[in-house]
């Protein structure tokens, strides 16, 4: 493994493990309860269900993007950022209340994300053109399906 691959792997590992550290909550009522031996807000999760799914999709996408960059000898950081954005976008579309009511737009959004992913893998493709083509194809398929 080259030095570049080692540092990229170390960066991805640090990025993936950095989100699992529990951060203390800062609210006004904790000053009162700080004098007591027990906190009363420990039962609440750190993030909501939807936000957790979006963060999880982002982390998985970043890992896949970094792995793709390592295997194809591309820019690891760029591919990890694109993968994180694609993973977060996919989960945001999937768990959106608005997109549940608009299935054609949901399919167009998935198509746009797929177009960005495909154009990120090609050496001469631009992300904007890939998003436009993918969105157009997704909207057409969504209109035919629904």
VOPAGU-2260 file (C-alpha; in pm, 1 decimal, decimal comma):
REM VOPAGU-2260
SITE   aa  ch    i         X         Y         Z
SITE  UNK   A    0       0,0       0,0       0,0
SITE  UNK   A    1     135,3     337,1     -93,3
SITE  UNK   A    2     171,7     624,6     150,4
SITE  UNK   A    3    -118,2     805,2     -18,0
SITE  UNK   A    4    -343,2     502,6      25,1
SITE  UNK   A    5    -242,2     466,1     389,0
SITE  UNK   A    6    -323,3     829,4     470,1
SITE  UNK   A    7    -651,2     808,8     280,7
SITE  UNK   A    8    -749,5     497,4     472,7
SITE  UNK   A    9    -651,3     663,4     799,7
SITE  UNK   A   10    -855,9     972,8     709,2
SITE  UNK   A   11   -1165,0     767,0     624,1
SITE  UNK   A   12   -1131,7     562,9     943,4
SITE  UNK   A   13   -1102,0     879,2    1153,2
SITE  UNK   A   14   -1399,7    1032,2     975,7
SITE  UNK   A   15   -1614,0     724,6    1032,7
SITE  UNK   A   16   -1527,4     686,8    1400,1
SITE  UNK   A   17   -1552,9    1056,5    1485,2
SITE  UNK   A   18   -1931,0    1060,8    1473,5
SITE  UNK   A   19   -1982,9     791,6    1735,2
SITE  UNK   A   20   -1857,0     997,9    2029,0
SITE  UNK   A   21   -2136,2    1116,9    2255,0
SITE  UNK   A   22   -2137,7    1493,3    2293,2
SITE  UNK   A   23   -2275,6    1652,0    2610,7
SITE  UNK   A   24   -2602,1    1835,8    2570,8
SITE  UNK   A   25   -2607,6    2202,6    2658,8
SITE  UNK   A   26   -2944,3    2318,7    2780,8
SITE  UNK   A   27   -3054,8    2563,8    3044,1
SITE  UNK   A   28   -3213,6    2311,0    3277,3
SITE  UNK   A   29   -2892,2    2108,8    3307,2
SITE  UNK   A   30   -2746,4    2379,6    3530,6
SITE  UNK   A   31   -3012,0    2300,1    3788,1
SITE  UNK   A   32   -2973,8    1923,5    3758,4
SITE  UNK   A   33   -2593,1    1941,9    3754,3
SITE  UNK   A   34   -2598,5    1980,0    4132,1
SITE  UNK   A   35   -2777,9    1650,4    4166,1
SITE  UNK   A   36   -2620,3    1312,4    4120,9
SITE  UNK   A   37   -2840,4    1218,8    3826,6
SITE  UNK   A   38   -2928,3    1375,4    3492,4
SITE  UNK   A   39   -3286,3    1343,5    3379,0
SITE  UNK   A   40   -3231,1    1381,8    3006,3
SITE  UNK   A   41   -3020,1    1070,2    2948,5
SITE  UNK   A   42   -3306,4     878,0    2793,0
SITE  UNK   A   43   -3330,9    1103,3    2488,9
SITE  UNK   A   44   -3126,0    1014,6    2183,5
SITE  UNK   A   45   -2853,9    1248,8    2063,4
SITE  UNK   A   46   -3009,3    1289,0    1717,6
SITE  UNK   A   47   -3353,0    1211,0    1580,4
SITE  UNK   A   48   -3428,5     897,3    1380,7
SITE  UNK   A   49   -3431,9    1076,0    1043,7
SITE  UNK   A   50   -3110,7    1266,9    1113,2
SITE  UNK   A   51   -2941,6     945,4    1224,8
SITE  UNK   A   52   -3036,7     776,6     899,0
SITE  UNK   A   53   -2899,5    1070,5     698,1
SITE  UNK   A   54   -2571,0    1065,4     893,1
SITE  UNK   A   55   -2546,0     688,6     847,3
SITE  UNK   A   56   -2602,9     723,4     471,1
SITE  UNK   A   57   -2339,5     995,3     457,0
SITE  UNK   A   58   -2082,9     781,4     635,8
SITE  UNK   A   59   -2149,6     477,4     419,6
SITE  UNK   A   60   -2134,2     690,5     104,1
SITE  UNK   A   61   -1804,6     845,4     215,8
SITE  UNK   A   62   -1657,3     500,8     273,5
SITE  UNK   A   63   -1773,0     375,1     -64,7
SITE  UNK   A   64   -1643,8     690,2    -236,4
SITE  UNK   A   65   -1304,7     664,1     -67,8
SITE  UNK   A   66   -1282,8     296,5    -157,9
SITE  UNK   A   67   -1367,3     378,3    -518,5
SITE  UNK   A   68   -1098,1     646,7    -522,0
SITE  UNK   A   69    -842,2     401,4    -387,3
SITE  UNK   A   70    -932,1     125,4    -632,9
SITE  UNK   A   71    -946,6     349,8    -940,0
SITE  UNK   A   72    -638,8     557,8    -844,9
SITE  UNK   A   73    -849,0     872,0    -833,6
SITE  UNK   A   74    -876,3    1158,3    -591,0
SITE  UNK   A   75    -975,9     990,4    -263,7
SITE  UNK   A   76   -1090,1    1305,6     -86,5
SITE  UNK   A   77   -1305,0    1422,7    -376,7
SITE  UNK   A   78   -1465,2    1082,1    -417,2
SITE  UNK   A   79   -1529,6    1056,7     -42,4
SITE  UNK   A   80   -1701,0    1397,0     -40,0
SITE  UNK   A   81   -1911,5    1312,3    -343,9
SITE  UNK   A   82   -2003,9     976,8    -189,7
SITE  UNK   A   83   -2099,1    1141,6     139,7
SITE  UNK   A   84   -2321,6    1388,0     -42,6
SITE  UNK   A   85   -2484,4    1114,2    -247,3
SITE  UNK   A   86   -2547,9     897,8      58,5
SITE  UNK   A   87   -2693,7    1185,0     259,1
SITE  UNK   A   88   -2905,4    1298,5     -34,6
SITE  UNK   A   89   -3041,2     951,2     -95,0
SITE  UNK   A   90   -3144,1     909,8     268,3
SITE  UNK   A   91   -3290,6    1261,6     280,8
SITE  UNK   A   92   -3507,4    1186,8     -22,2
SITE  UNK   A   93   -3603,8     847,8     116,6
SITE  UNK   A   94   -3720,9     976,9     456,3
SITE  UNK   A   95   -3873,2    1307,2     338,5
SITE  UNK   A   96   -4241,0    1365,3     414,2
SITE  UNK   A   97   -4277,9    1585,3     107,5
SITE  UNK   A   98   -4137,1    1325,5    -129,0
SITE  UNK   A   99   -4385,4    1066,0      -4,9
SITE  UNK   A  100   -4660,7    1273,2    -160,9
SITE  UNK   A  101   -4473,0    1339,6    -488,0
SITE  UNK   A  102   -4345,9    1008,5    -628,7
SITE  UNK   A  103   -4241,4    1156,2    -965,0
SITE  UNK   A  104   -4015,6    1410,6    -797,0
SITE  UNK   A  105   -3880,9    1136,3    -571,5
SITE  UNK   A  106   -3782,6     927,2    -874,0
SITE  UNK   A  107   -3634,6    1236,6   -1042,3
SITE  UNK   A  108   -3426,5    1303,1    -730,3
SITE  UNK   A  109   -3296,5     947,4    -726,4
SITE  UNK   A  110   -3216,2     980,0   -1097,7
SITE  UNK   A  111   -3026,3    1304,3   -1040,2
SITE  UNK   A  112   -2820,0    1144,0    -764,3
SITE  UNK   A  113   -2748,5     844,7    -986,9
SITE  UNK   A  114   -2641,7    1077,7   -1269,2
SITE  UNK   A  115   -2402,0    1259,4   -1036,3
SITE  UNK   A  116   -2253,3     928,8    -923,4
SITE  UNK   A  117   -2203,3     801,7   -1276,1
SITE  UNK   A  118   -2051,5    1128,2   -1398,4
SITE  UNK   A  119   -1817,5    1135,3   -1097,1
SITE  UNK   A  120   -1670,6     802,6   -1211,6
SITE  UNK   A  121   -1606,4     914,1   -1567,6
SITE  UNK   A  122   -1293,3    1120,0   -1624,7
SITE  UNK   A  123   -1454,2    1387,1   -1846,7
SITE  UNK   A  124   -1803,5    1407,0   -1701,0
SITE  UNK   A  125   -1929,6    1712,5   -1520,0
SITE  UNK   A  126   -2147,8    1669,4   -1213,1
SITE  UNK   A  127   -2403,6    1927,5   -1324,8
SITE  UNK   A  128   -2467,8    1762,8   -1660,0
SITE  UNK   A  129   -2492,0    1424,4   -1491,4
SITE  UNK   A  130   -2748,1    1558,5   -1244,2
SITE  UNK   A  131   -2956,0    1713,9   -1523,4
SITE  UNK   A  132   -2952,9    1402,5   -1741,1
SITE  UNK   A  133   -3022,9    1173,3   -1446,2
SITE  UNK   A  134   -3304,1    1396,6   -1322,2
SITE  UNK   A  135   -3463,1    1407,3   -1665,8
SITE  UNK   A  136   -3445,7    1030,2   -1706,6
SITE  UNK   A  137   -3576,1     981,3   -1351,2
SITE  UNK   A  138   -3867,3    1220,6   -1410,7
SITE  UNK   A  139   -3957,2    1035,2   -1730,4
SITE  UNK   A  140   -3947,6     698,7   -1559,2
SITE  UNK   A  141   -4146,8     833,6   -1265,3
SITE  UNK   A  142   -4411,1     971,9   -1499,1
SITE  UNK   A  143   -4437,7     638,5   -1680,1
SITE  UNK   A  144   -4453,0     439,0   -1359,2
SITE  UNK   A  145   -4704,8     658,3   -1177,8
